[in-house]
Amino acid sequence: MTFLEVKDLRVSIDGKEILSGLNLNVDKGEVHAIMGPNGSGKSTLANAILGHPKYTVNSGDIAVKGESIIKLSTDLRARKGLFLGFQYPTEISGVGYSHFLRNAYNTLSKSLGEEQNREVFLTVREFHEYLNKNLDAVGLDKSFLSRYLNEGFSGGEKKRSEVMQMLVLKPNIAILDEPDSGLDIDAVKSVAEAINKLIDTGAGIIVITHYARILRYLKKLDYVHVVAKGKIIKSGGKQLSEELETKGYGWLGLEDK
């Protein structure tokens, strides 16, 4: 049974349909890239999977291990092991970064502990040591642990922070919405290496991106999907991402945006 199934999904926002019958299956251990022109529905798909209230599911289904999650709130979807790295992370003043991560990790461990054989940290110090290892993996300074969530972070730091959270929380399926956006090449490499660490855990990963560069640094890439007009119109392997990089979307009969 495929871990995550998106079945003929139709989603609208403010009365306008964005997804028009999209289908996607992602299993644990698989790495998928989703590419496509601006406004094609890539971010809408990510937000719909996690249940953003701004997006209305008109028809179709989203299932985890064969069970529909359409009616579940976002926190209950997360407890099933789904993670979304935001394209535009929100600053949350007053919420300590390390405190947030510890509470989130412990909450997920109650839901996924037996399934994943997750580490148990008995003290705050043990958990901080675990956080420090993951900070190093994405190139963030240890001072971030004493700051508020995303507050005052640069655009690049916010992107690294999202990937850091992914590493700490160890989801079953991670969806990363443009994790390479606004990053220089060294930062892209660091983010890719962090994604590779999650690949090693056997998680399923969906990377939404406009460019092939981050995909070149991933140790595996099983599928590349092109989304246009709310559907997946073409799927292939890594070579497809390189073709899109060099040819644009015009050769698929789409306009570049």
ROLOSE-96921 format. One line per 10 residues: number of its first residue (from 1); their letters; for each residue x, z, y of C-alpha. Coordinates in nm, 4 decimals. Layout:
NUM = a = X:Z:Y | ...;
//
This chain:
1 = mtflevkdlr = 0.0000:0.0000:0.0000 | 0.1381:-0.1008:0.3409 | 0.1931:0.2032:0.5630 | 0.0518:0.0572:0.8880 | -0.2121:-0.2157:0.8896 | -0.3604:-0.3802:1.1981 | -0.6610:-0.5835:1.0892 | -0.8273:-0.8508:1.3051 | -0.7912:-0.6244:1.6080 | -0.9773:-0.7085:1.9273;
11 = vsidgkeils = -0.8983:-0.4903:2.2275 | -1.0108:-0.5074:2.5880 | -0.9203:-0.3316:2.9093 | -1.1601:-0.3100:3.2045 | -1.3898:-0.5507:3.0228 | -1.1243:-0.8192:2.9718 | -1.0258:-0.8987:2.6118 | -0.6476:-0.8845:2.5623 | -0.6110:-0.8838:2.1837 | -0.8205:-1.1477:2.0080;
21 = glnlnvdkge = -0.8057:-1.0852:1.6354 | -0.4450:-0.9734:1.5852 | -0.3167:-0.8940:1.2350 | 0.0057:-0.7082:1.1537 | 0.1360:-0.5134:0.8525 | 0.4375:-0.2841:0.8851 | 0.5766:-0.0813:0.5986 | 0.8279:0.2021:0.6037 | 1.1794:0.0639:0.5916 | 1.0843:-0.2603:0.7667;
31 = vhaimgpngs = 1.2062:-0.3683:1.1108 | 0.9776:-0.5972:1.3099 | 1.0365:-0.7531:1.6512 | 0.7464:-0.8633:1.8693 | 0.8168:-1.1195:2.1399 | 0.5978:-1.3289:2.3662 | 0.5210:-1.4252:2.7258 | 0.4149:-1.1659:2.9812 | 0.0481:-1.0773:2.9509 | 0.0255:-1.1895:2.5886;
41 = gkstlanail = -0.0826:-0.8502:2.4542 | 0.2410:-0.6923:2.3275 | 0.2087:-0.3620:2.5152 | -0.1670:-0.3605:2.4567 | -0.0999:-0.3639:2.0832 | 0.1392:-0.0692:2.1102 | -0.1023:0.1372:2.3186 | -0.4002:0.0507:2.0974 | -0.2163:0.1667:1.7845 | -0.1577:0.5083:1.9429;
51 = ghpkytvnsg = -0.5094:0.5297:2.0864 | -0.4584:0.5066:2.4617 | -0.8044:0.5837:2.6092 | -0.7735:0.3037:2.8658 | -0.7945:0.0433:2.5884 | -1.1243:-0.0290:2.4137 | -1.1237:-0.1458:2.0519 | -1.4080:-0.3931:2.0249 | -1.3659:-0.4735:1.6567 | -1.1138:-0.4698:1.3757;
61 = diavkgesii = -0.9249:-0.1723:1.2392 | -0.5953:0.0159:1.2394 | -0.5099:0.1973:0.9164 | -0.2321:0.4305:0.8013 | -0.1837:0.4362:0.4248 | -0.5244:0.2728:0.3846 | -0.7098:0.5243:0.6032 | -0.8641:0.4096:0.9326 | -0.7297:0.5915:1.2383 | -0.9527:0.4160:1.4934;
71 = klstdlrark = -1.1574:0.7281:1.5593 | -0.8584:0.9662:1.5718 | -0.7193:1.1040:1.8969 | -0.3627:1.0174:1.9947 | -0.2201:1.3525:1.8840 | -0.3726:1.3161:1.5374 | -0.2282:0.9650:1.5081 | 0.1123:1.1068:1.6014 | 0.0761:1.3724:1.3293 | 0.0528:1.0896:1.0788;
81 = glflgfqypt = 0.4016:0.9868:1.1798 | 0.3376:0.7258:1.4505 | 0.5618:0.7238:1.7578 | 0.5478:0.5179:2.0782 | 0.8439:0.4798:2.3115 | 0.6883:0.3932:2.6470 | 0.7754:0.0942:2.8600 | 0.7305:0.3129:3.1686 | 0.7856:0.6810:3.0733 | 0.6034:0.9324:3.2903;
91 = eisgvgyshf = 0.7779:1.2164:3.4725 | 0.6243:1.5536:3.3822 | 0.7339:1.8292:3.6176 | 0.7381:2.1822:3.4769 | 0.7703:2.0743:3.1117 | 1.1197:2.1555:2.9865 | 1.2785:1.8718:2.7915 | 1.4146:2.0817:2.5041 | 1.1012:2.2989:2.4907 | 0.8840:1.9879:2.4654;
101 = lrnayntlsk = 1.0951:1.8441:2.1840 | 1.1029:2.1686:1.9862 | 0.7251:2.2113:2.0012 | 0.6704:1.8470:1.9082 | 0.9170:1.8652:1.6190 | 0.7613:2.1831:1.4793 | 0.4101:2.0399:1.5093 | 0.5100:1.7253:1.3213 | 0.6910:1.9269:1.0579 | 0.3656:2.1032:0.9727;
111 = slgeeqnrev = 0.2033:1.7630:0.9164 | 0.4921:1.5705:0.7622 | 0.7187:1.8403:0.6193 | 0.6393:1.7977:0.2501 | 0.6248:1.4190:0.2798 | 0.9587:1.3827:0.4591 | 1.1537:1.6890:0.3467 | 1.2285:1.7619:0.7135 | 1.4921:2.0067:0.8283 | 1.3721:2.3569:0.9169;
121 = fltvrefhey = 1.5368:2.5204:1.2186 | 1.4946:2.8970:1.2119 | 1.6424:2.9660:1.5550 | 1.6378:2.8011:1.8971 | 2.0170:2.7714:1.8766 | 1.9970:2.5709:1.5543 | 1.7519:2.3323:1.7116 | 1.9694:2.2923:2.0214 | 2.2645:2.1974:1.8014 | 2.0406:1.9355:1.6400;
131 = lnknldavgl = 1.9391:1.8064:1.9860 | 2.3017:1.7867:2.1000 | 2.3898:1.5578:1.8093 | 2.1100:1.3222:1.9049 | 2.2018:1.3338:2.2742 | 2.5482:1.2139:2.1800 | 2.3956:0.9314:1.9762 | 2.2251:0.7807:2.2836 | 2.4894:0.8712:2.5406 | 2.2978:1.1380:2.7328;
141 = dksflsryln = 2.4660:1.4464:2.8796 | 2.3802:1.7912:2.7419 | 2.2537:1.8908:3.0872 | 1.9387:1.6899:3.0132 | 1.8179:1.9711:2.7866 | 1.7732:2.2001:3.0862 | 1.5774:1.9472:3.2924 | 1.2070:1.8700:3.3096 | 1.0732:1.5831:3.1004 | 1.1879:1.2542:3.2602;
151 = egfsggekkr = 1.1929:1.4136:3.6078 | 1.4641:1.2560:3.8194 | 1.5827:1.0375:3.5328 | 1.7030:0.6885:3.6213 | 1.5332:0.3934:3.4539 | 1.8133:0.3670:3.1993 | 1.8095:0.7411:3.1311 | 1.4348:0.7296:3.0676 | 1.4863:0.4518:2.8106 | 1.7617:0.6459:2.6356;
161 = sevmqmlvlk = 1.5431:0.9568:2.6476 | 1.2585:0.7777:2.4694 | 1.4929:0.6668:2.1901 | 1.6423:1.0172:2.1750 | 1.2920:1.1579:2.1202 | 1.2401:0.9067:1.8398 | 1.5583:1.0243:1.6668 | 1.4656:1.3908:1.7023 | 1.1050:1.3587:1.5856 | 1.1773:1.1297:1.2861;
171 = pniaildepd = 0.8501:0.9323:1.2743 | 0.7342:0.7188:0.9836 | 0.6676:0.4241:1.2163 | 0.8323:0.3951:1.5592 | 0.7032:0.1473:1.8186 | 0.9467:0.0858:2.1027 | 0.8023:-0.0977:2.4024 | 1.0879:-0.2850:2.5707 | 1.3588:-0.0237:2.5003 | 1.6197:-0.2631:2.6474;
181 = sgldidavks = 1.4414:-0.3267:2.9770 | 1.6667:-0.2652:3.2774 | 1.9703:-0.1619:3.0704 | 2.3254:-0.2926:3.0994 | 2.4960:-0.4202:2.7869 | 2.6656:-0.0877:2.7023 | 2.3337:0.0956:2.7254 | 2.1662:-0.1711:2.5109 | 2.4314:-0.1164:2.2440 | 2.3771:0.2617:2.2551;
191 = vaeainklid = 2.0019:0.2227:2.2196 | 2.0483:-0.0222:1.9323 | 2.2820:0.2204:1.7540 | 2.0205:0.4934:1.7891 | 1.7596:0.2605:1.6389 | 2.0037:0.1916:1.3545 | 2.0182:0.5648:1.2832 | 1.6399:0.5695:1.2456 | 1.6585:0.2615:1.0233 | 1.8849:0.4665:0.7953;
201 = tgagiivith = 1.6056:0.7241:0.7521 | 1.3758:0.4597:0.6024 | 1.1311:0.4545:0.8927 | 0.9415:0.1424:0.9892 | 1.0243:0.0114:1.3353 | 0.8526:-0.2239:1.5794 | 1.0664:-0.3389:1.8720 | 0.8802:-0.5109:2.1554 | 1.1234:-0.7126:2.3633 | 1.1641:-1.0226:2.5785;
211 = yarilrylkk = 1.5226:-1.0829:2.4752 | 1.7196:-1.1335:2.1543 | 2.0210:-0.9329:2.2729 | 1.9117:-0.5911:2.1433 | 1.8035:-0.7483:1.8144 | 2.1589:-0.8773:1.7586 | 2.2853:-0.5192:1.7345 | 2.0308:-0.4016:1.4778 | 2.1655:-0.3658:1.1251 | 1.8521:-0.5277:0.9871;
221 = ldyvhvvakg = 1.5630:-0.7317:1.1208 | 1.2989:-0.8332:0.8689 | 1.0429:-1.0127:1.0834 | 1.0076:-1.1627:1.4297 | 0.6533:-1.2247:1.5549 | 0.5471:-1.4260:1.8588 | 0.2342:-1.2950:2.0316 | 0.0380:-1.5248:2.2614 | -0.3198:-1.5131:2.3863 | -0.3809:-1.1920:2.1944;
231 = kiiksggkql = -0.2698:-1.3106:1.8503 | 0.0436:-1.3540:1.6443 | 0.0917:-1.7297:1.6500 | 0.4233:-1.7534:1.4665 | 0.6387:-1.5299:1.2455 | 0.9881:-1.5755:1.1095 | 1.3257:-1.4122:1.0682 | 1.6071:-1.3300:1.3081 | 1.6673:-1.6983:1.3773 | 1.3292:-1.7208:1.5480;
241 = seeletkgyg = 1.4379:-1.4709:1.8143 | 1.7479:-1.6795:1.8852 | 1.5383:-1.9942:1.9177 | 1.3117:-1.8203:2.1670 | 1.6169:-1.7059:2.3619 | 1.7565:-2.0570:2.3940 | 1.4405:-2.2680:2.4071 | 1.1897:-2.0357:2.5729 | 0.8260:-2.0543:2.4693 | 0.7634:-2.4106:2.5769;
251 = wlgledk = 0.8501:-2.5526:2.2351 | 0.5624:-2.3471:2.0925 | 0.3241:-2.5021:2.3406 | 0.3275:-2.1919:2.5627 | 0.4258:-2.1450:2.9225 | 0.7230:-1.9235:3.0039 | 0.6410:-1.6328:3.2303;
//
